């Protein structure tokens, strides 16, 4: 873990906050891995407690895990073309990108984090460019199940 840009050892115990018999915050992975709750606990310890890390920030989490610089951009404060160029540049340089939305929209879940995997530009039937961003939902089964059966946002076909 990195604290203020420096690698730090953070000692934690193996007790977690519980709510209704389950981990109150980060849950073990599907294959019973506890890495995410352990990382979350270390992050909470650095920030005093769990309450201080509610409504997390993707850029801060990336800095904490990697020590690498990170930046954040907000779609309502920048022009769409500016954001598109930042996404392209980051993906072309193999940078990690995460995304979130605060309102349910086109199958995206409000307050949920996504991993940006790729981008493409296609032409519509009338010749206009359509810019697409491919995202991965790490939780897979959250959201509107009517969109594609078991999971929302499935991207199949030519651009998958």
Residue, then its C-alpha position, 0 to 999 in steps of 0.5 A: x500500500x502507498x500512503x502519501x506516495x510512499x510504500x507503507x506496511x499496514x498491519x491489520x487483524x482478521x476481524x471485519x465489521x458484520x451486518x446481518x451475519x455477513x461482511x458489512x462492506x467488501x465481500x469475499x470473492x466468488x471463489x472465497x478470496x478475502x483479498x478485497x476485504x483485507x485491502x479495504x480494512x487496510x485502507x480504512x485503517x489508514x483513514x482512521x475508520x470505515x466511516x471515513x472511506x464511505x463513498x470511495x474515490x476510484x482515483x484515490x484507491x488506485x493511488x493507494x494500491x499502486x503508488x502511481x499518479x492518478x487523475x479524475x475527470x467529471x463528465x459534467x465539467x468537461x466537454x465530451x470530446x475532451x473526455x473521449x481524448x483522455x479515455x483514448x490516450x489512457x487506454x492506448x498507453x495501457x493505463x487503468x481506467x475506472x468509471x462510475x455513474x450516479x444515476x441509473x442509465x442504459x443498464x449502468x447501476x448508480x453508485x457502482x464502479x466499472x472497469x473501462x476495457x476498450x473503445x471503438x468508433x463506428x459509423x451509423x447507417x446515416x454516416x455519423x460517428x458513434x463512439x463506444x466505450x466497453x466497460x466490465x461490471x466486476x459484479x456481473x449480476x447487479x442491475x436490470x436483469x431484463x436487459x440481457x437475461x442474467x447480466x446487464x451490459x453484455x457486449x457481444x458481436x462485432x465490437x465485443 
